[in-house]
Amino acid sequence: MIHFMNYITLDNLDLGKTAKVIAINNKGSIRRRLLDIGIVPDSLIKAVFKSPFNDPIAYEIKNATIAIRKKDSKEIVVEVI
């Protein structure tokens, strides 16, 4: 029996939930920045705060809190754990 993983894009991660990064589909300099701050495959990321209009969203990654614009977080695939 095949089980499908619970994959979503990062912008859909509920507050307080943690996920494992599966893929980073961003291109160009934003991809490099995301990799530099530790958003790499298999890293854990947690949604911690949404701004009033849900853009940007703050995430905790490796004991740091970072804000990512919704258009960029839509390109990051995660698995909710």
N, CA, C and O atoms as a Tinker XYZ file with bonds, in Angstrom:
   324  protein
     1  N      0.839000   -1.180000    0.000000    73     2
     2  CA     0.000000    0.000000    0.000000    64     1     3
     3  C      0.882000    1.240000    0.000000    63     2     4     5
     4  O      1.844000    1.321000    0.763000    81     3
     5  N      0.560000    2.196000   -0.845000    73     3     6
     6  CA     1.334000    3.430000   -0.950000    64     5     7
     7  C      0.662000    4.512000   -0.102000    63     6     8     9
     8  O     -0.546000    4.730000   -0.198000    81     7
     9  N      1.461000    5.181000    0.725000    73     7    10
    10  CA     0.963000    6.294000    1.531000    64     9    11
    11  C      1.489000    7.588000    0.929000    63    10    12    13
    12  O      2.683000    7.726000    0.663000    81    11
    13  N      0.581000    8.532000    0.718000    73    11    14
    14  CA     0.995000    9.830000    0.214000    64    13    15
    15  C      1.344000   10.723000    1.386000    63    14    16    17
    16  O      0.603000   10.807000    2.365000    81    15
    17  N      2.465000   11.379000    1.275000    73    15    18
    18  CA     2.916000   12.264000    2.337000    64    17    19
    19  C      2.043000   13.506000    2.385000    63    18    20    21
    20  O      1.364000   13.846000    1.416000    81    19
    21  N      2.073000   14.162000    3.502000    73    19    22
    22  CA     1.300000   15.374000    3.721000    64    21    23
    23  C      2.118000   16.580000    3.251000    63    22    24    25
    24  O      2.585000   17.373000    4.068000    81    23
    25  N      2.286000   16.714000    1.947000    73    23    26
    26  CA     3.081000   17.803000    1.383000    64    25    27
    27  C      2.203000   19.018000    1.125000    63    26    28    29
    28  O      1.104000   18.906000    0.582000    81    27
    29  N      2.708000   20.184000    1.526000    73    27    30
    30  CA     2.051000   21.454000    1.254000    64    29    31
    31  C      3.134000   22.472000    0.927000    63    30    32    33
    32  O      4.324000   22.187000    1.064000    81    31
    33  N      2.726000   23.645000    0.500000    73    31    34
    34  CA     3.712000   24.716000    0.355000    64    33    35
    35  C      3.804000   25.445000    1.694000    63    34    36    37
    36  O      2.851000   25.459000    2.473000    81    35
    37  N      4.939000   26.035000    1.944000    73    35    38
    38  CA     5.223000   26.640000    3.244000    64    37    39
    39  C      4.204000   27.705000    3.627000    63    38    40    41
    40  O      3.894000   27.852000    4.809000    81    39
    41  N      3.678000   28.447000    2.666000    73    39    42
    42  CA     2.704000   29.496000    2.989000    64    41    43
    43  C      1.419000   28.941000    3.582000    63    42    44    45
    44  O      0.646000   29.695000    4.174000    81    43
    45  N      1.167000   27.640000    3.441000    73    43    46
    46  CA    -0.034000   27.005000    3.985000    64    45    47
    47  C      0.184000   26.325000    5.333000    63    46    48    49
    48  O     -0.734000   25.707000    5.873000    81    47
    49  N      1.383000   26.434000    5.874000    73    47    50
    50  CA     1.677000   25.826000    7.173000    64    49    51
    51  C      0.979000   26.612000    8.278000    63    50    52    53
    52  O      1.163000   27.824000    8.392000    81    51
    53  N      0.178000   25.923000    9.094000    73    51    54
    54  CA    -0.549000   26.571000   10.182000    64    53    55
    55  C      0.407000   27.057000   11.261000    63    54    56    57
    56  O      1.458000   26.460000   11.494000    81    55
    57  N      0.024000   28.154000   11.918000    73    55    58
    58  CA     0.826000   28.679000   13.021000    64    57    59
    59  C      1.012000   27.620000   14.092000    63    58    60    61
    60  O      0.079000   26.893000   14.435000    81    59
    61  N      2.217000   27.542000   14.611000    73    59    62
    62  CA     2.533000   26.582000   15.654000    64    61    63
    63  C      2.906000   25.203000   15.149000    63    62    64    65
    64  O      3.361000   24.365000   15.927000    81    63
    65  N      2.725000   24.955000   13.879000    73    63    66
    66  CA     3.047000   23.650000   13.298000    64    65    67
    67  C      4.484000   23.639000   12.791000    63    66    68    69
    68  O      5.029000   24.667000   12.390000    81    67
    69  N      5.077000   22.462000   12.820000    73    67    70
    70  CA     6.438000   22.264000   12.334000    64    69    71
    71  C      6.396000   21.381000   11.103000    63    70    72    73
    72  O      5.562000   20.482000   10.991000    81    71
    73  N      7.311000   21.652000   10.179000    73    71    74
    74  CA     7.370000   20.869000    8.945000    64    73    75
    75  C      8.827000   20.631000    8.563000    63    74    76    77
    76  O      9.734000   21.344000    8.993000    81    75
    77  N      9.016000   19.603000    7.740000    73    75    78
    78  CA    10.336000   19.300000    7.191000    64    77    79
    79  C     10.369000   19.807000    5.753000    63    78    80    81
    80  O      9.448000   19.556000    4.976000    81    79
    81  N     11.430000   20.517000    5.410000    73    79    82
    82  CA    11.576000   21.047000    4.055000    64    81    83
    83  C     11.847000   19.885000    3.098000    63    82    84    85
    84  O     12.740000   19.070000    3.331000    81    83
    85  N     11.067000   19.822000    2.023000    73    83    86
    86  CA    11.209000   18.779000    1.013000    64    85    87
    87  C     11.925000   19.329000   -0.218000    63    86    88    89
    88  O     12.849000   18.700000   -0.735000    81    87
    89  N     11.500000   20.503000   -0.687000    73    87    90
    90  CA    12.092000   21.075000   -1.898000    64    89    91
    91  C     12.011000   22.592000   -1.865000    63    90    92    93
    92  O     11.052000   23.166000   -1.349000    81    91
    93  N     13.033000   23.234000   -2.424000    73    91    94
    94  CA    13.068000   24.680000   -2.576000    64    93    95
    95  C     13.032000   24.960000   -4.071000    63    94    96    97
    96  O     14.015000   24.728000   -4.775000    81    95
    97  N     11.902000   25.459000   -4.554000    73    95    98
    98  CA    11.728000   25.673000   -5.991000    64    97    99
    99  C     11.971000   27.116000   -6.412000    63    98   100   101
   100  O     11.742000   27.472000   -7.569000    81    99
   101  N     12.436000   27.957000   -5.476000    73    99   102
   102  CA    12.731000   29.349000   -5.798000    64   101   103
   103  C     13.918000   29.418000   -6.750000    63   102   104   105
   104  O     14.739000   28.502000   -6.809000    81   103
   105  N     13.994000   30.501000   -7.483000    73   103   106
   106  CA    15.090000   30.703000   -8.438000    64   105   107
   107  C     15.895000   31.947000   -8.069000    63   106   108   109
   108  O     15.421000   32.810000   -7.329000    81   107
   109  N     17.083000   32.026000   -8.579000    73   107   110
   110  CA    17.897000   33.228000   -8.467000    64   109   111
   111  C     18.411000   33.530000   -7.077000    63   110   112   113
   112  O     18.712000   32.628000   -6.295000    81   111
   113  N     18.507000   34.831000   -6.782000    73   111   114
   114  CA    19.130000   35.265000   -5.533000    64   113   115
   115  C     18.303000   34.893000   -4.308000    63   114   116   117
   116  O     18.871000   34.651000   -3.243000    81   115
   117  N     16.987000   34.839000   -4.427000    73   115   118
   118  CA    16.183000   34.452000   -3.265000    64   117   119
   119  C     16.469000   33.006000   -2.878000    63   118   120   121
   120  O     16.478000   32.673000   -1.692000    81   119
   121  N     16.699000   32.153000   -3.855000    73   119   122
   122  CA    17.046000   30.751000   -3.550000    64   121   123
   123  C     18.341000   30.696000   -2.744000    63   122   124   125
   124  O     18.428000   29.980000   -1.747000    81   123
   125  N     19.330000   31.446000   -3.174000    73   123   126
   126  CA    20.617000   31.475000   -2.473000    64   125   127
   127  C     20.439000   31.984000   -1.051000    63   126   128   129
   128  O     21.031000   31.433000   -0.123000    81   127
   129  N     19.633000   33.027000   -0.861000    73   127   130
   130  CA    19.399000   33.577000    0.479000    64   129   131
   131  C     18.723000   32.550000    1.381000    63   130   132   133
   132  O     19.102000   32.384000    2.541000    81   131
   133  N     17.721000   31.864000    0.839000    73   131   134
   134  CA    17.024000   30.847000    1.636000    64   133   135
   135  C     17.974000   29.731000    2.060000    63   134   136   137
   136  O     17.949000   29.287000    3.208000    81   135
   137  N     18.798000   29.290000    1.141000    73   135   138
   138  CA    19.777000   28.250000    1.468000    64   137   139
   139  C     20.769000   28.754000    2.510000    63   138   140   141
   140  O     21.138000   28.019000    3.427000    81   139
   141  N     21.204000   30.012000    2.371000    73   139   142
   142  CA    22.170000   30.591000    3.304000    64   141   143
   143  C     21.635000   30.690000    4.730000    63   142   144   145
   144  O     22.399000   30.572000    5.688000    81   143
   145  N     20.320000   30.908000    4.876000    73   143   146
   146  CA    19.768000   31.029000    6.226000    64   145   147
   147  C     19.336000   29.686000    6.805000    63   146   148   149
   148  O     18.798000   29.626000    7.910000    81   147
   149  N     19.571000   28.620000    6.063000    73   147   150
   150  CA    19.336000   27.281000    6.601000    64   149   151
   151  C     18.099000   26.572000    6.106000    63   150   152   153
   152  O     17.772000   25.487000    6.586000    81   151
   153  N     17.403000   27.169000    5.148000    73   151   154
   154  CA    16.246000   26.475000    4.577000    64   153   155
   155  C     16.761000   25.575000    3.465000    63   154   156   157
   156  O     16.893000   25.972000    2.308000    81   155
   157  N     17.045000   24.355000    3.870000    73   155   158
   158  CA    17.594000   23.347000    2.971000    64   157   159
   159  C     16.767000   22.076000    3.129000    63   158   160   161
   160  O     16.102000   21.911000    4.152000    81   159
   161  N     16.785000   21.177000    2.157000    73   159   162
   162  CA    16.028000   19.924000    2.300000    64   161   163
   163  C     16.354000   19.216000    3.611000    63   162   164   165
   164  O     17.511000   19.148000    4.027000    81   163
   165  N     15.316000   18.692000    4.248000    73   163   166
   166  CA    15.362000   17.966000    5.515000    64   165   167
   167  C     15.485000   18.845000    6.751000    63   166   168   169
   168  O     15.484000   18.323000    7.866000    81   167
   169  N     15.594000   20.178000    6.592000    73   167   170
   170  CA    15.621000   21.041000    7.768000    64   169   171
   171  C     14.204000   21.223000    8.290000    63   170   172   173
   172  O     13.236000   21.086000    7.542000    81   171
   173  N     14.086000   21.532000    9.577000    73   171   174
   174  CA    12.785000   21.743000   10.196000    64   173   175
   175  C     12.476000   23.228000   10.264000    63   174   176   177
   176  O     13.362000   24.046000   10.513000    81   175
   177  N     11.212000   23.572000   10.041000    73   175   178
   178  CA    10.781000   24.963000   10.043000    64   177   179
   179  C      9.422000   25.037000   10.714000    63   178   180   181
   180  O      8.587000   24.150000   10.532000    81   179
   181  N      9.193000   26.100000   11.495000    73   179   182
   182  CA     7.946000   26.255000   12.242000    64   181   183
   183  C      7.355000   27.630000   11.963000    63   182   184   185
   184  O      8.066000   28.634000   12.014000    81   183
   185  N      6.066000   27.680000   11.671000    73   183   186
   186  CA     5.365000   28.957000   11.469000    64   185   187
   187  C      5.070000   29.550000   12.848000    63   186   188   189
   188  O      4.442000   28.900000   13.685000    81   187
   189  N      5.524000   30.786000   13.084000    73   187   190
   190  CA     5.365000   31.358000   14.418000    64   189   191
   191  C      4.529000   32.634000   14.462000    63   190   192   193
   192  O      3.991000   32.964000   15.519000    81   191
   193  N      4.401000   33.362000   13.356000    73   191   194
   194  CA     3.663000   34.624000   13.392000    64   193   195
   195  C      3.258000   35.034000   11.988000    63   194   196   197
   196  O      4.038000   34.909000   11.044000    81   195
   197  N      2.029000   35.527000   11.858000    73   195   198
   198  CA     1.573000   36.072000   10.582000    64   197   199
   199  C      1.321000   37.558000   10.764000    63   198   200   201
   200  O      0.751000   37.972000   11.773000    81   199
   201  N      1.733000   38.353000    9.808000    73   199   202
   202  CA     1.459000   39.784000    9.858000    64   201   203
   203  C     -0.038000   40.006000    9.622000    63   202   204   205
   204  O     -0.738000   39.074000    9.226000    81   203
   205  N     -0.535000   41.216000    9.856000    73   203   206
   206  CA    -1.979000   41.463000    9.732000    64   205   207
   207  C     -2.594000   41.032000    8.402000    63   206   208   209
   208  O     -3.747000   40.599000    8.380000    81   207
   209  N     -1.875000   41.134000    7.315000    73   207   210
   210  CA    -2.398000   40.730000    6.014000    64   209   211
   211  C     -1.801000   39.410000    5.534000    63   210   212   213
   212  O     -1.859000   39.085000    4.349000    81   211
   213  N     -1.223000   38.650000    6.478000    73   211   214
   214  CA    -0.605000   37.341000    6.202000    64   213   215
   215  C      0.570000   37.411000    5.240000    63   214   216   217
   216  O      0.895000   36.415000    4.594000    81   215
   217  N      1.198000   38.545000    5.136000    73   215   218
   218  CA     2.366000   38.673000    4.267000    64   217   219
   219  C      3.258000   39.786000    4.789000    63   218   220   221
   220  O      2.853000   40.947000    4.737000    81   219
   221  N      4.447000   39.492000    5.288000    73   219   222
   222  CA     5.118000   38.200000    5.312000    64   221   223
   223  C      4.673000   37.350000    6.504000    63   222   224   225
   224  O      3.878000   37.774000    7.343000    81   223
   225  N      5.215000   36.144000    6.540000    73   223   226
   226  CA     4.983000   35.218000    7.641000    64   225   227
   227  C      6.334000   34.941000    8.296000    63   226   228   229
   228  O      7.337000   34.750000    7.608000    81   227
   229  N      6.355000   34.921000    9.631000    73   227   230
   230  CA     7.600000   34.656000   10.360000    64   229   231
   231  C      7.702000   33.165000   10.656000    63   230   232   233
   232  O      6.737000   32.523000   11.069000    81   231
   233  N      8.892000   32.642000   10.434000    73   231   234
   234  CA     9.171000   31.218000   10.666000    64   233   235
   235  C     10.389000   31.087000   11.559000    63   234   236   237
   236  O     11.289000   31.926000   11.537000    81   235
   237  N     10.401000   30.023000   12.345000    73   235   238
   238  CA    11.569000   29.707000   13.165000    64   237   239
   239  C     12.334000   28.595000   12.468000    63   238   240   241
   240  O     11.785000   27.542000   12.147000    81   239
   241  N     13.608000   28.853000   12.243000    73   239   242
   242  CA    14.474000   27.859000   11.619000    64   241   243
   243  C     15.824000   27.929000   12.322000    63   242   244   245
   244  O     16.446000   28.989000   12.391000    81   243
   245  N     16.258000   26.812000   12.830000    73   243   246
   246  CA    17.556000   26.723000   13.521000    64   245   247
   247  C     17.720000   27.821000   14.577000    63   246   248   249
   248  O     18.734000   28.517000   14.605000    81   247
   249  N     16.720000   27.967000   15.436000    73   247   250
   250  CA    16.737000   28.920000   16.555000    64   249   251
   251  C     16.794000   30.378000   16.128000    63   250   252   253
   252  O     17.190000   31.231000   16.922000    81   251
   253  N     16.414000   30.680000   14.916000    73   251   254
   254  CA    16.319000   32.060000   14.448000    64   253   255
   255  C     14.921000   32.269000   13.875000    63   254   256   257
   256  O     14.318000   31.342000   13.334000    81   255
   257  N     14.418000   33.478000   13.997000    73   255   258
   258  CA    13.120000   33.807000   13.425000    64   257   259
   259  C     13.344000   34.675000   12.198000    63   258   260   261
   260  O     14.031000   35.694000   12.256000    81   259
   261  N     12.751000   34.252000   11.082000    73   259   262
   262  CA    12.906000   34.982000    9.834000    64   261   263
   263  C     11.537000   35.215000    9.209000    63   262   264   265
   264  O     10.618000   34.418000    9.397000    81   263
   265  N     11.407000   36.296000    8.475000    73   263   266
   266  CA    10.155000   36.590000    7.771000    64   265   267
   267  C     10.365000   36.306000    6.289000    63   266   268   269
   268  O     11.366000   36.709000    5.696000    81   267
   269  N      9.403000   35.605000    5.708000    73   267   270
   270  CA     9.479000   35.268000    4.280000    64   269   271
   271  C      8.193000   35.738000    3.617000    63   270   272   273
   272  O      7.093000   35.480000    4.106000    81   271
   273  N      8.351000   36.431000    2.498000    73   271   274
   274  CA     7.181000   36.890000    1.742000    64   273   275
   275  C      6.399000   35.694000    1.231000    63   274   276   277
   276  O      6.961000   34.638000    0.943000    81   275
   277  N      5.099000   35.881000    1.125000    73   275   278
   278  CA     4.210000   34.798000    0.702000    64   277   279
   279  C      4.589000   34.286000   -0.685000    63   278   280   281
   280  O      4.568000   33.078000   -0.923000    81   279
   281  N      4.935000   35.190000   -1.604000    73   279   282
   282  CA     5.283000   34.749000   -2.962000    64   281   283
   283  C      6.513000   33.847000   -2.958000    63   282   284   285
   284  O      6.657000   32.990000   -3.830000    81   283
   285  N      7.389000   34.031000   -1.993000    73   283   286
   286  CA     8.580000   33.175000   -1.890000    64   285   287
   287  C      8.274000   31.880000   -1.142000    63   286   288   289
   288  O      8.787000   30.820000   -1.500000    81   287
   289  N      7.445000   31.961000   -0.111000    73   287   290
   290  CA     7.127000   30.744000    0.651000    64   289   291
   291  C      6.237000   29.789000   -0.144000    63   290   292   293
   292  O      6.171000   28.602000    0.175000    81   291
   293  N      5.557000   30.289000   -1.168000    73   291   294
   294  CA     4.737000   29.416000   -2.028000    64   293   295
   295  C      5.592000   28.477000   -2.859000    63   294   296   297
   296  O      5.080000   27.499000   -3.404000    81   295
   297  N      6.880000   28.755000   -2.966000    73   295   298
   298  CA     7.794000   27.943000   -3.767000    64   297   299
   299  C      8.551000   26.900000   -2.941000    63   298   300   301
   300  O      9.386000   26.167000   -3.472000    81   299
   301  N      8.256000   26.839000   -1.645000    73   299   302
   302  CA     8.946000   25.897000   -0.759000    64   301   303
   303  C      7.963000   24.784000   -0.382000    63   302   304   305
   304  O      6.910000   25.054000    0.196000    81   303
   305  N      8.302000   23.553000   -0.705000    73   303   306
   306  CA     7.458000   22.404000   -0.401000    64   305   307
   307  C      7.921000   21.789000    0.916000    63   306   308   309
   308  O      9.109000   21.546000    1.125000    81   307
   309  N      6.949000   21.543000    1.800000    73   307   310
   310  CA     7.264000   20.978000    3.111000    64   309   311
   311  C      6.344000   19.801000    3.413000    63   310   312   313
   312  O      5.292000   19.632000    2.797000    81   311
   313  N      6.770000   19.002000    4.370000    73   311   314
   314  CA     5.956000   17.897000    4.879000    64   313   315
   315  C      5.628000   18.189000    6.328000    63   314   316   317
   316  O      6.536000   18.303000    7.152000    81   315
   317  N      4.361000   18.313000    6.657000    73   315   318
   318  CA     3.950000   18.578000    8.023000    64   317   319
   319  C      4.279000   17.377000    8.887000    63   318   320   321
   320  O      4.005000   16.233000    8.523000    81   319
   321  N      4.880000   17.659000   10.055000    73   319   322
   322  CA     5.231000   16.556000   10.975000    64   321   323
   323  C      4.518000   16.737000   12.304000    63   322   324
   324  O      4.681000   15.918000   13.208000    81   323
